[in-house]
Amino acid sequence: MASDVDPAAEASPYQREQRSRAGSGVYKSRITPHWFPHEAGLWYRNDLAQGRIEYVVVDARTGTRAPAFDHVKLADALTKGGLANQSADRLAVDQLEFDQTKGQFEFRAGKFRWRCPLDTYELNKLEAGEDGPSEPLAPLDGRNVPRASTRTGSETQLTFVNKTTDAIELFWLDAEGQRRSYGKLDAGGRREQHTFEGHIWEVVNGAGRTLARFQAVEAESTAEINGDAPVRVRREPDRGRQTPRDTSPDGKWIAFIREHNVFVRPVEGEGEVQLSRDGTAGNAYDRPVWSPDSATLAAFRVEPADERLVYLVESSPRGGGRARLHQRAYPLPGDKFAAYELNLFDVAAARQIKPEVDRIDFGFPRVRWNRDGRTLTYEKIDRGHQRFRLIEIEARTGTARNLIDERTDTFVWTAHTEGADVRRIAWLEQTDEIVYASERDGWRHLYLIDAATGSVKNPITHGEWVVRGVDRIDEQQRQIWFRASGMNADQDPYFVHFYRINFDGSGLVALTVGDGNHSVQFSPDRQFLIDTYSRVDLAPVHVLRRVADGAQVCELERADIAELTARGWQPPEVFVAKGRDGRTDIWGIICRPRDFDSNKKYPVIESIYAGPQGSYVPKSFSSDRRFASLTEMGCIVVQIDGMGTANRSKAFHDVCWKNLKDAGLPDRILWHQAVAGKYSFYDISRVGIYGTSAGGQNATAAVLFHPEFYKVAVSACGCHDNRMDKASWNEQWMGYPVGEQYSESSNIDNAYRLRGKLMLIVGEMDTNVPPESTLRLADALIRADKDFELVVVPGAGHGMGGAFGSKKMHEFLAKHLR
């Protein structure tokens, strides 16, 4: 019998939301600039509503913005040239090149390239060989493909040409080596892709086979994909004779390890020399490093770590058969790490020197020889992250001194610095100086260090704000180009702005202006930049600025979201309340249901991730309806950054120290109460919380340590006891050696405190946080006679458990909050 019930109405809110995502309804949200090679200007294309297209040209000298050409005249000219269906507001042209001096431009349309005088619009079809300056780019082969894109390099353009008979998909490989899809390209199609020098692009066919990988270069280039091209190796420019790592720079000696000890032998002739005799099977030498003058070898004698394994049981292998056991090394807090003892060897005298320095027992040592070969330096991070040193060794004597020695009562932020795109040590090549990043004055700033004495020459940046990233160190001009947040007292302190400053701390120039989160695109000569900024409640704004002083040249575009808002989209509300100290602002966002009615009462769900390595509340515009699958259930959903997370002051960050159970929850509760004090619809008698990974730990901690406020929690793949999670992350925040603080923050040891409703979700193949963390919490809850729900997802990795886990989360929150 046919049903007269709408199937969509029977679907869950989560399923309905997944089905409803179509076009974004946002236009002019991004500008891809094409800078003129010898003129101060650019052109770009705007894709508008109803499929309309416009081309814009900008003269950066005068600040004028105008149509790049007469769209009607060009459409007429292309029609006369034999191209059918040409419409002035839908011209599909690419590879535009303007010649301002000759008053003409060239472009590709259809299968041909054309030249068009701006005064007559009489098109000239170019002959073969006049197809513009774009250079062919050879694909990389498997031996020289980087696994991730570099984070530096000038802006450029890579044109993909699909010469296969099927559609292909383009992926950018991000800094972590993860694929990011940039859509499909039909057979015979072309696409101009804005990118950066050094970025890696992967081309995949419909069957998922990788056809080619390309590395973008500084010059605009073309990547042709034919599916069966012979593999070619992209040759690097000849930089002179390259010596192998184990060969001395003067080419006379080869260093090697045999029977756990260091040896050298001449490149020509015979007669090897044994330099060490104290290497053993459990304490062997490794990786000798030559000095630039070939006089000295540095090598570390290594006492290996204890091999401690974690196990995964794959219950349901896709090929069937027995369950499979997987194991891998996984050091936990307190485990013995490899220890590296520095040794030096005077090659001519066959003399061993043992500097009186501590062994390195966190991380792998990286030696930097000074150019004259007389000294070497390396960084040492103590376990527990309370001391950081830059140690210098005199090669002839082994005499050691600390160029930098930073200590703290809490932690020096040396590991898991996702929230700080800043190298701690940046050596200057032209002078004997170092740019050093430190929180020593309570905020993350840059310092200029005299490398000869180790003394601070001067702070480069200072103030109650945070350096978020260093983009360029210009030694010629003695300037640093950097990102920072918190310098604008009237703005959200997390908003990123761009700046330039002199090495001596003078001449600070703000390169971006505007109340929002910023990104920039520089012209090739770095004389101009496009400043794009947005907020969660402000669509992107694009402004052309002069780099010299940051002054505005002209506003380029404001994103058009009329179509989006006509669909009922509304932005999140930004809300600020005071934290536990009564002074510090705590920032968050509020997301309402589509059919929100201020006369109703709504339960509240908080999405939490309080990992101290970053901050997490969205700051930039998105056309997505954030948390829509939850707000469609009739809930208010919020996200907050409490104390203990990064990108504020060190005091703000230090709240997490030996105290991950805190998770900023006291600040979050005060924030919720402030919202409820302003809005009667905000029902804080029904507050739920959910999170994954560290967020899973945080969500469970909410119902264990603050059950008077949080009534329901869903915790996915949580690291419920910091003694059972990766050593590097947990020792950074919880300290070393392992002590009572670990038990005090353990959800497992505090399972008896549970009140309210708790669902635990875990993937049996989680390779990030060992699944036994969740299962041991379940065991502790059972032993404490606490009621809870457990969802184990066969084959799932780290996350919410896929579609099934997400469905269970939605159902659980709906059941206990609505």
Secondary structure as UniProt FT lines:
FT   HELIX           7..10
FT   HELIX           13..20
FT   STRAND          34..35
FT   STRAND          41..47
FT   HELIX           49..51
FT   STRAND          53..59
FT   TURN            60..63
FT   STRAND          64..67
FT   HELIX           71..80
FT   TURN            81..82
FT   TURN            88..89
FT   STRAND          94..99
FT   TURN            100..103
FT   STRAND          104..109
FT   TURN            110..111
FT   STRAND          112..117
FT   TURN            118..120
FT   STRAND          124..125
FT   TURN            128..129
FT   STRAND          135..136
FT   TURN            142..143
FT   STRAND          155..162
FT   STRAND          168..173
FT   TURN            175..176
FT   STRAND          179..185
FT   TURN            187..188
FT   STRAND          190..196
FT   TURN            197..198
FT   STRAND          200..205
FT   TURN            206..207
FT   STRAND          210..215
FT   STRAND          221..225
FT   TURN            245..246
FT   TURN            249..250
FT   STRAND          253..258
FT   TURN            259..260
FT   STRAND          261..266
FT   STRAND          273..274
FT   TURN            281..282
FT   STRAND          283..290
FT   TURN            292..293
FT   STRAND          296..303
FT   STRAND          309..314
FT   TURN            318..319
FT   STRAND          324..329
FT   TURN            333..334
FT   STRAND          339..346
FT   TURN            347..350
FT   STRAND          351..353
FT   STRAND          368..369
FT   TURN            371..372
FT   STRAND          375..381
FT   TURN            383..384
FT   STRAND          387..394
FT   TURN            395..397
FT   STRAND          400..407
FT   TURN            418..419
FT   STRAND          425..427
FT   STRAND          433..438
FT   TURN            440..441
FT   STRAND          445..450
FT   TURN            451..453
FT   STRAND          456..459
FT   STRAND          466..474
FT   TURN            475..478
FT   STRAND          479..485
FT   TURN            489..490
FT   TURN            493..494
FT   STRAND          496..502
FT   TURN            503..504
FT   STRAND          509..510
FT   STRAND          517..522
FT   TURN            524..525
FT   STRAND          528..535
FT   TURN            536..537
FT   STRAND          538..546
FT   TURN            547..549
FT   STRAND          552..558
FT   HELIX           562..566
FT   TURN            567..568
FT   STRAND          573..578
FT   TURN            580..581
FT   STRAND          585..591
FT   TURN            594..595
FT   TURN            598..599
FT   STRAND          602..607
FT   TURN            612..613
FT   TURN            626..627
FT   HELIX           628..631
FT   TURN            632..634
FT   STRAND          636..641
FT   TURN            643..644
FT   HELIX           650..654
FT   TURN            655..658
FT   TURN            660..664
FT   HELIX           665..678
FT   TURN            680..681
FT   STRAND          682..692
FT   HELIX           694..705
FT   TURN            707..709
FT   STRAND          712..716
FT   HELIX           722..724
FT   HELIX           727..734
FT   HELIX           740..744
FT   TURN            747..750
FT   HELIX           751..753
FT   STRAND          757..763
FT   TURN            764..765
FT   HELIX           772..783
FT   TURN            784..785
FT   STRAND          789..793
FT   TURN            794..795
FT   HELIX           802..817
//
